[in-house]
Structures are given as C-alpha cells and as structure tokens.
Amino acid sequence: MEATLPADFLASTRKKAIEIFSASLEIPGFRKGHVPENIVTEKVGEAKILEETVDILLKEHFPKIIEQEKLEIIGRPQISVTKLAIGNPVEFKAIFAVIPELELPDYKKIATDINKQRSPAPAETMAGEKEVEDVLLQIRKNKAHYDWHTAHPEEKSHNHPEIKDEDLPELNDEFAKSAGNFKNLSELREKVKENIITEKKIRNAEKKKAAIMEELLKNMKVDLPEILIESETEKSLAQMKDDVKRMGTEWEDYLLHTKKSEDDLKKDLRENSEKKAVLQLIFNKIAEVEKIELNKEILENETKEVLKLYPKASETDARIYVSTILLNQEVLKLLENS
C-alpha cells in the first residue's frame, strides 16, 4: 500500500513530539514539560524530533487507513517513509500480509456426513467383562506395587523383584474399599465399567472431530500468507520447549539428544503448522458466519487462570489465546451437533 497524509497532519503531530521531549528534558531554569520549542529542538535535534513525529503519526493514522480500506492484516507491517519534509504531505509505503478471502466448503454437510458415518458401534458404547477384568487386574498390580514400596521405604528405585500373581491383593469387598472408598466389589466393578464407557465415548468424539477437521482441510483451498505459517510454527516450537522444560531437560540438551538444530525442528513442524493455520482461518470464518459470541465471564476467568500460570505473559496475548480456544470449542460443538 502507498499512502499520503496531509501536510497539516505532520505539523500538528510535530507539536506532540516536542511536548513529549519537553516533558523528559531536564534544563536548568525550566520545569519539565515547559521547555521552549527552540531549546528542545537545539537539545534533541530536528532529525530525532521528525523520527518521533512520524512514529506518532503512523501509529495514529495507519490503523484508521486499514479500517477505512476494510483490510484484515496479519502481523507487523513493514512501513517505510518515502517523502518527509515540513510543509509537505507525508508519503509512505507499507508492506503487510492480509487474511485471505475464504470460500468455505459446506461445513455443515461435511460434519453431518461424518457424524452419520461414525455413529458408535454397539461395542463402543459397552464395557465387556474382559475389559472390566483387565482394568481390575491393573488396579491390583498398582496396589501391590504401592504396598511393596510402603514396606520398603528405603528403596527409591523400581529395580525390585517382579510382582507375581500370588503377590496381588485378593479381589474382594475389602480390596474395593481400599481402592477408592467403594462400598463393595460390585460398586467398584460398576465404576470401572462406567469409566470404560465414558473413555470410549470420549475417544469416539475425538475421532469424529479429527475426521471433520481433516475433511474441512481437504475441501479448502487457500493462498496462505507465509507469516501465518511462521507464526503457527513458532507457537508449536514454543509448546515443544515448554514440554521439554516440564520434563526437567534443558533445551540445548534436548537438541543434542535429537541431533537436530532449531531450524531442523521448524522444518519438521512446518506441514502440521500450515494445517493448523488453515484450520484456524476456517474456524474463524465459521464463527463469523454463525455469529458465535463468547461468554465474556468465562473468557475473563480463563484469562486470569492463564496469567496465573504464565505471569510474564501480557494480558492481551493471554486473552487472545483463551478466546481462540473458546471459539474453537464452540465451532467444534456446532459441527458435532450438525
């Protein structure tokens, strides 16, 4: 974009720049903010004043131009002033990426077809006896392992004798009570069965979501700005660094272990990042078409929780992060119910 701002804009904004410098200068005989213009110019220099003037001018008027032109820009624009002189219009050039025009596929039909195709089979809504017994066996093994360590507090590692079947606690009412405050074994079995069914339903719902998202991507063609792919790649890399840190490993050690550089990892992440970027554009557009509005109270509460976990994060970034997650949840809910 090439744009021009009237000469009087430059003159009035220059006065604001003078005021800013006047407020910060310490000149004997003058109070801060009351230093005369000629002394400010002498102390600061005309070049620096003009630099500050242009900075104020662009921050104030560039967003207005973008709004007037009805453009949705992504990332930080590269702005260069091509003509600057007091008494003349200011000319500048801006280079930036814009959110591409999207022609959505028939997302409701896609979701409806997949929801029908992936209706859960009877086995996916039930818990078989073997499944229940397998879980109960694992609970007994966990209990035996815990009891062994309780009896051998000095043994901190897991290099202990293998726990055999005869070492496992007997499956009875007493065991059920110790395993989670159940009244009896029958109640424990029912709870295990309920948990298995719930887990199956969750897995089935996740598979449906994944299938819907994959189908949306297949039916979407979009000229994706490079800045979006880079942004999504950086997010994925940041998440990876966070995961590595939580595991108690230094990032440099992780890179040595994988024998990869950070650039190598970015290349590995690129394809998936591109998919994520396109999918987010689709979700944003669906939310716009469907006029989805977020619950403000939930948004504020969740933003506060994120800031508790990441106190160094800016409130704006935290709110954008939370609102994106909440919006995606609402869009997926809409598609799941199509």
N, C-alpha and C positions, 0 to 999 in steps of 0.2 A: 504494500500500500504506500502511495505517495500522498502526502497531505500538506496543507498550508494553513498557518494560523495568522490572523491579522496582526499588524504591527503594534496596535494599541494593547494587545494581549501581552506582548513582550515588555512593553513599558510599565504596565501595571504590576506585572509579576516581578519585575526587577526591583520594585519598591519593597515587595515582600521579602526578597532575598537580602536586601540592605537591612531590613528590620531584624532578620534572623542573625546576621553577622553583628549588628549593633548590640543585640542582646547578649552576645557571648564575648564581646571585646572588653578588655579592662584598660581604659585610657585614663590617666590622671586628670582630674578636674571634671570628668563626665561620669554620670551614673550609667549603669548598664541599661541598654535599650534607649539611651538618649544621646548616643554618639552621632554627630552630624554626618550627613551622607558623604561629603568630600573627604572627611577623615577616615571613614570606613573604606572608601574606595582607595585611598592612599595606603592604608594598612593592609588591606586584603588583596587588592589588585583587581583590575577590571575583568581579567580573564576568569578568575575564580568566581567573581560575582555572576558573570554570564553563565558559567557552568552550573551554579546553584539555581539561577533563574530558569534555565532550560529544564533542569531536573524537576523543579516545581511545576513548570508549565506542562510538561508531558504527563506527569502523574495526575494532574488535574483534568487535562483535556483529552488525552488518548483514550481513557475508558469511555468518555462521552461519545467520541467518534465511533468506537467499536459498537456501542449501544445503538447509536443512530443508524449505523450500517447493518444492524441486526446480525452481527457476526458472533459466533461462539468460538473463542480462541482457546488454544491449549498451550500451557507452559508460558515461559517468559519470552516476550517478543525481543527481537534484536532491532534496536532503534538507532539510526544514525541521522544527525542533523546535516542537511546538505546546504543550507543557507542561513546565516545568522549575523545580523547587524542591526544595531539600534536604529529605529525609524523605518525598518523594512519588515515585511512579513517573514515569519519563520517557516522554513521548508524542511521537511524531514521525510525519511523513508523508514518503513517498518516491515520486518520480515517475521512471519509467525505462522504456526500451524493452526488450522481450523478443524472443528469437529466435522467429519464428513457427512454428507447427506445420506440418510439411510432409508432404504425402501424395505420395510420389514416383511418377512415371509408371513404366511398365515399361521401365526404362532399358536393361536387357539386350536386350529385343526391339528397341527403337529402334536400339541400336548394331548388333545383328546384321543388321537390315534394311538399314541404310545401308552396312555393310561389304560386303553382298552386291551391293547396287545399284552401288556404286562400286568394284567389282573392277577393277583396272587393265586397260585395253585393251592388245593387243599393242604398239601404238606407244608406250605409256607404260613399257614395260619394255625398249625397244630404243633404240639410237642410230643414226639414219640417216646415210648418207655425207655428205649436205649439212650436217647438224648438226655433224658432226665437222669438215668443211672450214671452216664458219663460225667455229668456235672457233679453229682453227689460224690462220685469217686474222686474227682479233683478236689472237692472241698475237704474230703477225708485226708487226702495226701497233704494238702496245705496245713491242715490241723496237726498232722503227725510231724511235719517239718517244723512248725512253730513250737510244738511241745518239746522236740529234741533240743532246739536252741534254748528254750526256757530252762531245761535240765542241764545244759552245758553252757552257762553264760560266758565262760572264758573263751569259747570257740566262736570267733567272729566271722571266719570264712565259711564257705559252703562245701569245703572239702571234708565232708563227713561220710560215714558209711551210708550206702544206698538204703533208703527206706523201703522195706519189703511189705508185701500184702499183710503178713501177720502182725506188722507193726502198726497198721492202720486202726484207728478207733472204730469200735463196733457201730454199725448204723442202727441207732435206736432213738427212743424219745429223749434220752439224756444227752446224746450227741446233738440232736436238733436244738435243744435248749442252749447248749454251749456254743452252737454255731451262729446264733443270731437272735437269741431270746424268743424262739418259737415255742409254742405250747407242746408240740409233739412232732414226730417224724412226718405224719400226714400233712401237717401245716407247712413244714419245710419243703416237702415234695411239691405241694401246690404253688408255693412261692417260686421254686425253681422252674416249674412248668410255665408259670406266668411270665417270668423273666425271659425264658427262651422264646416264647411267642412274641413278646414285646421287641426283643432283639431282631427277630425275623421280619417283623413289620417295619422296623427302622431301616434294616438292610434293603428291603424291597422298595421303600420310599426313596432311599438314596440312589438305588439303581434306576428308578424312574426319572429322578431329577437329572442324573448323568446322561441318560438316553435322550431326554428332552433337550438338554443343553447341546449335546453332540449333533442332534438333528437341526437345531437352530443354526449352528455354525455351518453345517453342510449347505443349508439353504440361504446363506447370507454371503453376498459378495460386496466387499467394501475396500476402497482405497485407503489403507490405514496410514496415518501420518507416523513417520519414524519416531517422533517424540513420544507417542503413546506406547510404542513397543519398548522404548528405552526406559520409560517411567515404570512400566509393569515389570520389566526385568530387574530394575533397581529395587523394587518392592520385594520381589522374590528373593533377591540376594540378601537384602536386609533381614528377611524372615529366616533365611538359612543361617546367617550369622548369629541371630538371636537363639536359634535352636542349638547351635554348636556351643554357644556360651552357657546355655542352661545345662548342657551335658558336662560342663566343667572343663571344656577343652578350649585352648587358645586358638584363635582363627588362623594364625601363622602355622601352628602345629597341624591343624586340620588340612591346610593347603599342602604341607609337606607330605602328610599321610596319603592324600589323594593323588599327589604328584601332578597337581593342576594349578594353574595361575587363576587369579580372579577373572581375567578375561576369558579363560577357557570355560569357567563356570557360567559366565554370562552367555557364551555361545550355546552351552548345553540348555540353558533356561529359555533361550530366545523363542523357540517354536511354541512352547507352552505359554509364554508371556504374550505372544501375539494372539493366541486363542482367548486368553483371559481379557485382553484389551477389547477384542471384537465383542465378546460376550457381555462385557460391561456396557458397551455402547448399545447393544441390543436391549439389555435390561433397562437402561436409562430411557430409551425411546419407548419401550412398552409402558414404563411408569408414566411417561408424559402422555401417551395416547389414552391410557386407562385412568388418567388423573389421580394417581395414587398419592396420598398425602400421609406423611409420617406422624405418629403420635409425638407431640412436642415434649410431653412429660417424660416419656420413655427415652427419647433422644437425649434430653438433658441429663437424666440419671445415668444412662450408659456412658455418656461423655465424661461425667465425673469419675466413674469407675475406671475408665481408661487412663485418665490423668493421675489417678492414684497409683496405677501400675507403672505408668511412664511419666513421672513428674516433670521431666525435662521437655516433654513434647509441648508444642503450642496448642492452645485451646482450639484454634481454628482447624489445625490438622486433625486433632482428636475428633472434632465434630464431623468433619468430612469423612473420616474413617468409619465412624459409627453410623452416620446417615447412609453411607454406601452399603454397609452390611444390612441395615434395617430395610433399605429399599429392595435389595436383592432378595431378602427373605419374603417380602410382600409379593414381589413378582413371581417367585417360585411357588408361593401359596396359591396365587391366581392360576398358574399353569397346572399345578397338581389337581386343582378342582375343576379344570376345564373338561 
